[in-house]
Amino acid sequence: MSRNDGPEHDGSVHQVVEAASALDDKDFLAVVRAVVERRPSLSVLLSVVDTAAASLEPHRVEDDNTITDAEEVELPDTVVEVDEIIDVPVVLATDPRIPEPDYTEGGVPTFDRVREKIEGRFGTSIGSAELAHESPAGKSVDEQWDERQKAAKAKLEEIRRSMGK
């Protein structure tokens, strides 16, 4: 039994995989794009889908940053059992993605971004250390340390007196 087999799936994952495997590349990317658009946490996958879709259409002509033959892509007629079917046409994104702030177009963080992240982590570590010392457990540890230091000084003085110094 695989990880995805279980009472919550009842084979539906396998059915979707089989249906998706039967699609050609263009239709498959349209389906993936339609699913990923509704999930912001998968935005990286959306850019990969757009890149893959662009590579499948080598005859597209760009003129002044405008695609002249942009077309609407319809989802394939695949039977999938769901509670509600939303019929929305999928249009492939043609504009290049705007990089996130503090990142280059290649996705590399800028120096300022790295510095801010390091400063944030440093501030967090200092703050957590201060909070640890202010907690009852932290105060207890500090008191134990002070007691050990006093005991060590007393023992050192006793040893010095016994040696005659």
Secondary structure, DSSP 8 states (H G I E B T S, - for coil): --TT-STTTTTHHHHHHHHHHTS-HHHHHHHHHHHHTT-GGGHHHHHHHHHHHHHH-TT--EETTEETT--EE---------S------EE---S-----TTB-TTS-B-HHHHHHHHHHHHHHHHHHHHHHHHSHHHHHHHHHHHHHHHHHHHHHHHHHHHHT-
